[in-house]
Amino acid sequence: MINLEDIYSKIINDNYRITETEARKIWSSDLSLLLETADKIRKHFKGNEIKLCSIINAKSGNCPENCKFCAQSLHNKAVIEKYPLVDQKKVEEAFESSKRNRASCFGIITSGKRVTEEEIDRICEMAQGLNGTKTDVSVSLGMLSTASLKKIKESGINKIHHNLETAESYFPSICTTHSYLDRLSTVKKAKEMGFEICSGGIFGIGELPEQRIELAFALRKLDVDSIPLNFLNPIKGTRLEKAKPLSQEEILRTIAIFRFILPDKDIKVCGGREVNLKDSQSKIFYAGANGMMVGGYLTTDGRPVEEDIKMIEDQGFTIQA
């Protein structure tokens, strides 16, 4: 039996970072005590301020990659809206909406393994028109070369989003058209070039708890800045449409273990929040999260942002300006 109070004390007083062996023991701790301690770690490093982020699906569908969970994959049969890269006006409208929704980070997301150089040029132009506000602009454009990253950097974008999705040991079970090392390479290159890195994964796709822990340690080794945690919303037509949903307890344990492993990082709950947690969404903060996505996802809608803001404020939290 591991003593969570001792672990908490070492994390906040001695800058201690837990081991994988300790993480596996922490995972199996009493749920109430686990959440209570994760909440204390969050309060110590992040206070009671919640960060909101918002995205635009700037290029949808027709992705040649075969990720089992993704509605945008051509290998799946999900019925979604498909379109090429949107124009500047669409991005600006989404950006203004994100500001009204009090998001402090706005992400431009495209489908596919990578974008063309012409598309990168257009996206850089879009982002330049959004600079000069308090809202951070990030891009998620798939695999990126050093030359492309340099061009993005020069446009004024300082944040790259690129999920590892799952543990290296499980990755071949969800995707075979590219490798975990392909994803890792993009994150490493972006980090080396001085970008802020937003990288996380999706859970409930058949992985074991040990593999969730494995992913968290990979992200810690990369020293990413923020970690989006997504929980599978099984979409009809994907190969995981009949996947058994994670229990609320497993979701909260997952958030908590990421807070123990990455105590001083931004941990945001994103896709699948509404469908999996329903009326218990505020529990994500007491499990250690200090942020969430609002305003909808890539191919599915979220709930009204007003409800999310009310939930946050009713719990006594403040929203980062």
N, C-alpha and C positions, 0 to 999 in steps of 0.2 A: 504494500500500500504506500503510495507516494504522498508526501505532505505538501499540499498545495500552498499553504500559508508560507512555508519555508521557501518554496519555489518563487512565489510572489515577492517575498522580501529580497531574495537574491537578484531577481530581475530588475526591481526598481532601485535597489541600493548599490548593487555591485556590477550593474550592466551585464548581468549573467545571461547567457543564451542556452536554452535547454538542449539536451541531446535527443537523438531520435529514440533511444531507449526510454528516456524520460517521457517523451511525447506519447509513446504508445501506452505508457502507464497512466498518463494524464487523461488520455482519451477515455479510458475505462473507469475514471473516477465517478463518484456520486454526481449526478447531473446538477443538482442544486448547488453543490459546492463548486463544481466546475464553472458554472455560469457566474456565480458570485465572484469568483476569483478573476475570471476573464473580464468581468465588468470593472473590477478594481484596477486591472492593468490598463484598460481603455481610459478610465478616468485619469490615471496618473499621467499617461503620455498624450492624451488627446482632449482632456477636459470633457465638457458637455456640449461641444460644438459639432454639429453634423454637416458633412459636406455632401452636396447634391451634384450629380452630373447628368447630362442629357446628351443625346446623340441624334444624328440624322443618318438614315440608311441611304447613302448618296449614290449607290450603284447596287441594284438588287437582283439576286438570282443568277442563273446560268453559270454557277461555279463548277468547274471540272473536277474539283476535289471530292473525295468520297466519305467525308466525315459523317458517321452514322446518325448523329443527332441533328444535323443541320438541314433546315427546310430549304436553304438556297442551293443545295447540292443537286447537280443534274443526275446523280446516281439515286437520289430519292424521288418520290412521287408527290411531294407536297404541293398543294395548290396555293401559290403566292403571287403577288404582283412582281413582275420582272421588268426592269428598265435599265438603260445605260446611265452613265454618269450624268447627274442632274446639273442644271445651270446655276449660275451665281445667285440668281434671285431666290431659288429654292433654299439654298444654303443660308442666305441672309435671313429669310423668313424663319427658318428653323432656329437660327442663332438668336434672333430677337425673342422668339418664344421661350427659348431656354433661359434667357435673362429674366423674362417675366416670371418664369417658374423658379427663380432664385438659384439656378444652377451655377456653380463656380467653375465648372469645366464643361466644355462643349466638344464632342467628338465627331469627326467626319469619317464615316465608316464605308468601306467598299467591299463588295463580294469578290471572290476569286483568289487564286493563289498569289497573284501580283497584278499591279496595274501597269499600263504602258507609260512610256516617258511623256507622251502627249497628255495623258491623264494626270500625271504628276505635276506637269506644268500648270494645268488648269486648276488643280487643287491648291497649288501654291498661290496662285492668283486669288482664288477664293479666300484663302486664309489671310492674305495680306489685307484684304478689305475688312477683316474682322478684328485685326490687331488694334491695340490702343484702348482696350477696355479691361476691366478687372477679371473678366472671364477668360480662363485659360483655353486655348484651342489645341486639341490633340488630333492626330490622324491615326487611322488603323487601315493600312493599305496592303496587308499581306506581306510576302517576302520582299525585302528591300536590299538593294545593293549599296555599297559605300557611296557611290556616285549619286544615287537617288537620295540617300540620307543627307548628303552634303547640300543638295539642292533644296531639300525640305528645311534644313537648318537655316540656310541663307534667306528663306522666305519669312523667317520670324517664328516659325513653329518650334516649340521647345519640348513637346511631349509626344511620345510614340506609344500607342497601345498595340500590344501583340501578345495574345494569350498563349501560354504553353498548352492549355486545355486540360491536360491530365498528366499523371506521372509517366516518366519515360518507360517504365516497365509495363504500362498498360496502353500506351499510345498505339501500338500496332493493332490493338483490338478495336480501335475506333476509326483509324485512318491508315490507308496503305498507299495513297497516291503521293504523299510526301511524308517526311520523317520528323520525329521529335527534334532531331539535330538540326533540321532545316529551320524550325521555329526558334530553337535556341540560338542559332547563328544570327538571326535578325536582331534578337534582343541584345545579344552581346555587342554587336556592331553599333547599335544605337546607344547603348550605355557608354561604350568607349568614346563616342563622339559627343558626349555631354548632354544627351537628351534625358529628360525625366522619363521614367519607364512605368507604364501601367500594364501589368501582366498578371493574369490569374488563370482560372479554369472553370470547368463545368462539372457538376457532381450529380450522381444519380444515373450514370451511364454504364453502370456495371462494375465500377471500380471498388476496391476494398478500402476500408478505413486506413489501412497501412499505406495505400497508394495516395490517399489524400495527404497524409503526413509526408510522404515522399515528395509530392509536388510542392508543399509548403517549404521544405528544406531546399529544394532546387531554387525557389524564388528568393529565399534568404541568401543563398550563395551568390545569386546574381545581384543582390542588393537593389531590388526594384523599389520604386517609391510608393506605388499604390497597387492594391490587389483586388480586382473585381471577382466576386464569388457568384457564380451562376448555378442555379439548380434546375435540372431538366424539367421543361414543360413539354411533355411528349406531344409532338405535332403529327397529326394524321398524314400518312404518306411517307414519313421517315421510317428508317429501319428500327428506330427505338420507340415507335408510336405506342407499343404495348408494354413499355418498361414500367416496372412497379415503382410508384413514387417513393421518394425517401420519406421517412417519418419526420415529424416535426422535431423529435429528439435528435435524430441523426443530423438534421440541418443545423440545429443549435450547437451540437457538439462540434461540427465541422467549423463553424464560425469561431467558436471558442478556441479550438486547437490552433487555428491560424493566428489568433491573437497571442497565444502563449509563445508560438514559434517566431512571430514577427511583431513583437510588442510595440514598437515605435512607428510602425508603418500605417498608412491609410488602408483600411479594410472596408470595402464597399460591397453591399449585397445588390445584385443586379437582376438579371433575367430569372424568371421563375418564382420571384418573391410572392406575388399575389396568389398564383394558383396553388402553391405549395403551403404557404403559411396562413392564407385566408385572413381570419380575424386576429391572428397572433403576430402580425408583422412587426409590431413594436418590440417584440422580444429580441430582434436581431441586435439591438443596441445593448441590451443587457447580456448578450452573449459575446460582446466585444467589438461589434462593427461600429464604425464612426462615419459611415457614409452609405449612400444608396443612389441608384439611378431612378430618375423620374421622367414621366412623359412618354413612355413607350419604348419598345425595343426594336430589333431589326425587322421582324416579320409578325410580331404580336403586339397588341396594345397593352398599356399599363392601366392603372386606375386613374381617375381624375387627380391632378397634382394637388388640388385644394385639400383632398382627403389626406394625402401624404404630409403636407405641411401642417395640417391640424393635428395629425397623429404625433408628429415630432414635437410640436409646441405643447400639446396636452401632456406629454411625458416630462416636460420641464427642460427640454433641450433647446438650444438656439441653432439657427442655420447660418453657416459661414457666409459672409457677405461676398 
